[in-house]
Amino acid sequence: MYVCVCKAVTDRQIREAAQGGARTLKDLRRDLGITRDCGRCASCAHDCLREVHGESAKPGKATRRAA
């Protein structure tokens, strides 16, 4: 699914970047260009990073999953 419509970045691309070493939103901004324009994709992108790195979502926050 598209996570960042502004830059046409998908959850798959975020997962690949995470597997390639990206650990933070700053890394994703550098590698994929996300969160520079409107920033609405940041929470979903962060959830994707956490999922790849085996971290749980913050308490009280639902994690989005791709279909």
Secondary structure, DSSP 8 states (H G I E B T S, - for coil): -EEETTTTEEHHHHHHHHHTT--SHHHHHHHH-TTSSS-TTHHHHHHHHHHHTT----TT-------
